Amino acid sequence: MRTATAPPDPPSAPTAPKPDRRGGRPVWEEEPGPVGQGLKGVTLVTVCAAILGPLWVVVVTSLSDQKTITEAGGLVIVPKTITFRAYQELLSGGTVTRATVISLLVTLVGTAISMAVSILCAYGLSRPGSLLHRPILMTLLVTMFFSAGLIPTYLLVTGIGLQDSYWAMILPSAVSVFNILVLRAFFMNTAPELIDSARIDGAGEWRILLRIVMPLSKAVIAVIALFYAVGYWSQWFNAMIYLNDAGKWPLQMILRQLVIKQEAPQGMSQMIATQQVPGLAVQMAVMVLALIPVVAVYPFVQKHFTKGMLTGAIKG
């Protein structure tokens, strides 16, 4: 009499290898050896030194007196005597203080105008079926590759009466097509269900933009606002071309006059000539003042860079 035998078990499907819990790496990834770890450390230290080294020299030189600068032969690496005379001279209500206030106002007003125009333009272009959607988009794309040039731009700015005006530092560079395209790509990723439900509830385009699209796009809006703000804060070329009155110069023009042309602003020449304030320390102090706003704002926007730029550029 035959006995029934159980069929053999089917071959089990191969299972994915489990990650190595000790190092947090999958088993197929080779852990870096001592040489690899050492190269990583050397690379990080080198990059940090290349970035922080020049900044350290600038700050230390701005805080040094004439004797220390003379002994160092110029730029100071090791501080000896710390003095704030250069900063006191710059912030005593003279030319540099006025230029700093002008730069701040131009940055705030210019960033607000640029963001308003860019957001409205990007939202209109992101809505399918909007008026003249395709021709306007093609026109903007053409301007990214072809420009009229400096002379026609100068004639246009002077022709509409912006010569020697603060608006000459804002309006000619108020809109960036690249920033509009990044915003448009991000706005197009907004879930259509949210917009459709808002329309069913009676919301108009303004309410949809302000209550739905913009709150969901905080990351890209923060990044684009930083781009515009840094551009306005660092601007000097428009001021050099369109501003004849030195009293209207922004901080970057004062920095250019000190560092490149080796000319001190009015009211400061006598102090530098008598070596009461070292000229090199004043130059470095102006550089530090120009860096402070960017360094202060960047850490608060850094977390939005990856999400704001990559999502808006790739998914669009």
VEXBA-312731 format. One record per residue (C-alpha): y, x, z; residue in three letters. Coordinates in steps of 0.25 Angstrom, whole numbers, plus 5000, padded with zeros to 4 digits. Example, Ala and Ser with C-alpha at 12.3 -4.5 7.8 and 13.67 -1.06 7.14 Angstrom:
2
R     Y     X     Z  rest
R  4982  5049  5031   ala
R  4996  5055  5029   ser
***
This chain:
316
R     Y     X     Z  rest
R  5000  5000  5000   met
R  5013  5006  4996   arg
R  5025  5006  5005   thr
R  5039  5003  5000   ala
R  5048  5015  5001   thr
R  5063  5014  5003   ala
R  5072  5018  4991   pro
R  5079  5031  4992   pro
R  5093  5030  4997   asp
R  5103  5031  4986   pro
R  5111  5044  4985   pro
R  5124  5043  4994   ser
R  5137  5044  4987   ala
R  5144  5058  4989   pro
R  5154  5057  5000   thr
R  5167  5064  5000   ala
R  5168  5076  5009   pro
R  5175  5075  5022   lys
R  5187  5083  5025   pro
R  5186  5094  5034   asp
R  5191  5089  5047   arg
R  5194  5103  5052   arg
R  5205  5107  5042   gly
R  5208  5093  5037   gly
R  5204  5097  5023   arg
R  5192  5092  5014   pro
R  5180  5101  5013   val
R  5183  5104  4998   trp
R  5196  5110  5001   glu
R  5196  5124  5005   glu
R  5204  5127  5018   glu
R  5214  5138  5016   pro
R  5210  5151  5021   gly
R  5219  5161  5029   pro
R  5225  5167  5016   val
R  5229  5153  5011   gly
R  5235  5149  5025   gln
R  5242  5162  5025   gly
R  5248  5160  5011   leu
R  5253  5146  5015   lys
R  5260  5151  5027   gly
R  5266  5162  5019   val
R  5271  5153  5008   thr
R  5277  5143  5018   leu
R  5284  5154  5026   val
R  5289  5160  5013   thr
R  5295  5146  5008   val
R  5301  5143  5022   cys
R  5308  5157  5022   ala
R  5313  5156  5008   ala
R  5319  5142  5012   ile
R  5324  5145  5026   leu
R  5328  5160  5024   gly
R  5340  5157  5015   pro
R  5344  5146  5024   leu
R  5343  5154  5037   trp
R  5352  5165  5030   val
R  5363  5155  5026   val
R  5363  5148  5040   val
R  5363  5162  5048   val
R  5374  5167  5039   thr
R  5383  5155  5040   ser
R  5382  5157  5056   leu
R  5385  5172  5055   ser
R  5398  5179  5057   asp
R  5405  5190  5048   gln
R  5399  5202  5056   lys
R  5385  5197  5055   thr
R  5386  5194  5040   ile
R  5392  5207  5037   thr
R  5381  5214  5045   glu
R  5371  5206  5037   ala
R  5377  5210  5024   gly
R  5379  5195  5020   gly
R  5369  5184  5023   leu
R  5364  5185  5038   val
R  5349  5183  5041   ile
R  5349  5187  5056   val
R  5360  5180  5064   pro
R  5368  5188  5074   lys
R  5381  5180  5077   thr
R  5381  5165  5075   ile
R  5394  5159  5072   thr
R  5398  5145  5066   phe
R  5412  5150  5061   arg
R  5408  5147  5047   ala
R  5404  5133  5050   tyr
R  5416  5130  5058   gln
R  5425  5135  5047   glu
R  5418  5126  5037   leu
R  5418  5114  5046   leu
R  5432  5115  5051   ser
R  5438  5104  5042   gly
R  5441  5113  5030   gly
R  5436  5113  5015   thr
R  5421  5114  5019   val
R  5422  5102  5028   thr
R  5429  5094  5017   arg
R  5419  5098  5007   ala
R  5407  5094  5016   thr
R  5413  5080  5018   val
R  5415  5079  5003   ile
R  5400  5083  5000   ser
R  5395  5073  5011   leu
R  5403  5061  5005   leu
R  5399  5065  4991   val
R  5385  5065  4995   thr
R  5385  5052  5002   leu
R  5393  5044  4992   val
R  5385  5051  4980   gly
R  5372  5049  4986   thr
R  5375  5034  4989   ala
R  5380  5031  4975   ile
R  5368  5039  4968   ser
R  5358  5032  4977   met
R  5364  5018  4974   ala
R  5364  5020  4959   val
R  5351  5027  4958   ser
R  5343  5016  4966   ile
R  5350  5005  4958   leu
R  5346  5012  4945   cys
R  5332  5015  4949   ala
R  5329  5001  4955   tyr
R  5334  4995  4942   gly
R  5326  5004  4933   leu
R  5314  5002  4942   ser
R  5314  4987  4940   arg
R  5306  4983  4927   pro
R  5314  4974  4917   gly
R  5327  4978  4923   ser
R  5339  4978  4913   leu
R  5339  4989  4903   leu
R  5328  4996  4911   his
R  5323  5005  4900   arg
R  5336  5009  4894   pro
R  5342  5013  4907   ile
R  5330  5021  4911   leu
R  5330  5029  4898   met
R  5344  5032  4899   thr
R  5343  5038  4913   leu
R  5331  5046  4908   leu
R  5339  5052  4896   val
R  5350  5056  4906   thr
R  5340  5065  4913   met
R  5337  5074  4901   phe
R  5351  5073  4894   phe
R  5365  5075  4900   ser
R  5379  5074  4894   ala
R  5382  5088  4900   gly
R  5393  5093  4909   leu
R  5405  5091  4900   ile
R  5403  5076  4897   pro
R  5400  5074  4912   thr
R  5413  5081  4916   tyr
R  5421  5073  4906   leu
R  5415  5060  4911   leu
R  5418  5063  4925   val
R  5432  5067  4923   thr
R  5434  5056  4913   gly
R  5431  5045  4923   ile
R  5441  5052  4933   gly
R  5431  5059  4943   leu
R  5437  5072  4941   gln
R  5441  5078  4955   asp
R  5434  5066  4962   ser
R  5423  5065  4972   tyr
R  5416  5056  4963   trp
R  5414  5067  4953   ala
R  5404  5073  4963   met
R  5396  5059  4964   ile
R  5396  5051  4951   leu
R  5392  5062  4941   pro
R  5379  5064  4948   ser
R  5377  5051  4955   ala
R  5364  5047  4948   val
R  5352  5055  4945   ser
R  5342  5049  4935   val
R  5330  5057  4942   phe
R  5333  5050  4955   asn
R  5334  5036  4948   ile
R  5320  5038  4942   leu
R  5314  5042  4955   val
R  5320  5030  4962   leu
R  5316  5021  4950   arg
R  5301  5026  4951   ala
R  5301  5024  4966   phe
R  5307  5010  4965   phe
R  5296  5006  4954   met
R  5285  5009  4964   asn
R  5290  4997  4973   thr
R  5280  4987  4974   ala
R  5283  4975  4964   pro
R  5277  4965  4974   glu
R  5288  4968  4984   leu
R  5299  4966  4973   ile
R  5293  4954  4968   asp
R  5291  4948  4982   ser
R  5306  4951  4985   ala
R  5310  4944  4972   arg
R  5302  4932  4976   ile
R  5309  4931  4989   asp
R  5322  4931  4981   gly
R  5326  4946  4983   ala
R  5335  4951  4972   gly
R  5335  4965  4966   glu
R  5345  4971  4976   trp
R  5337  4966  4988   arg
R  5324  4971  4982   ile
R  5331  4985  4980   leu
R  5337  4986  4994   leu
R  5326  4979  5002   arg
R  5313  4983  4995   ile
R  5314  4994  4985   val
R  5324  5004  4992   met
R  5317  5003  5006   pro
R  5303  5006  4999   leu
R  5310  5018  4992   ser
R  5316  5025  5004   lys
R  5309  5038  5001   ala
R  5314  5040  4986   val
R  5328  5035  4990   ile
R  5329  5045  5001   ala
R  5325  5056  4992   val
R  5334  5052  4980   ile
R  5346  5051  4990   ala
R  5343  5065  4995   leu
R  5343  5070  4981   phe
R  5357  5064  4978   tyr
R  5363  5068  4991   ala
R  5359  5083  4989   val
R  5364  5082  4975   gly
R  5378  5077  4980   tyr
R  5378  5087  4992   trp
R  5375  5099  4983   ser
R  5384  5095  4972   gln
R  5395  5105  4968   trp
R  5395  5105  4953   phe
R  5402  5092  4951   asn
R  5412  5096  4961   ala
R  5415  5109  4954   met
R  5417  5102  4941   ile
R  5424  5089  4945   tyr
R  5432  5093  4957   leu
R  5445  5101  4956   asn
R  5450  5098  4970   asp
R  5443  5108  4979   ala
R  5446  5099  4991   gly
R  5435  5089  4985   lys
R  5424  5100  4984   trp
R  5411  5097  4991   pro
R  5404  5107  5000   leu
R  5395  5113  4988   gln
R  5408  5117  4981   met
R  5413  5124  4994   ile
R  5400  5131  4995   leu
R  5401  5135  4980   arg
R  5415  5140  4982   gln
R  5410  5148  4995   leu
R  5397  5154  4990   val
R  5398  5155  4975   ile
R  5413  5157  4973   lys
R  5415  5165  4986   gln
R  5428  5157  4989   glu
R  5431  5151  5003   ala
R  5437  5137  5004   pro
R  5451  5135  5007   gln
R  5454  5138  5022   gly
R  5442  5146  5024   met
R  5446  5159  5016   ser
R  5455  5165  5027   gln
R  5444  5163  5037   met
R  5434  5170  5028   ile
R  5444  5181  5024   ala
R  5446  5185  5039   thr
R  5431  5185  5041   gln
R  5433  5174  5052   gln
R  5422  5166  5045   val
R  5412  5174  5036   pro
R  5413  5170  5021   gly
R  5397  5171  5020   leu
R  5395  5163  5033   ala
R  5404  5152  5027   val
R  5396  5151  5014   gln
R  5383  5150  5021   met
R  5389  5139  5031   ala
R  5393  5131  5019   val
R  5379  5132  5013   met
R  5373  5127  5027   val
R  5383  5116  5027   leu
R  5378  5112  5012   ala
R  5364  5113  5017   leu
R  5365  5104  5030   ile
R  5365  5090  5024   pro
R  5353  5093  5014   val
R  5345  5099  5026   val
R  5349  5088  5035   ala
R  5345  5077  5026   val
R  5332  5082  5019   tyr
R  5323  5081  5031   pro
R  5325  5066  5032   phe
R  5322  5064  5017   val
R  5311  5074  5015   gln
R  5300  5065  5019   lys
R  5304  5055  5007   his
R  5303  5066  4996   phe
R  5288  5065  4993   thr
R  5288  5050  4993   lys
R  5301  5048  4987   gly
R  5300  5058  4975   met
R  5286  5058  4972   leu
R  5283  5043  4973   thr
R  5296  5040  4965   gly
R  5293  5050  4954   ala
R  5278  5049  4952   ile
R  5275  5034  4954   lys
R  5286  5030  4945   gly
***
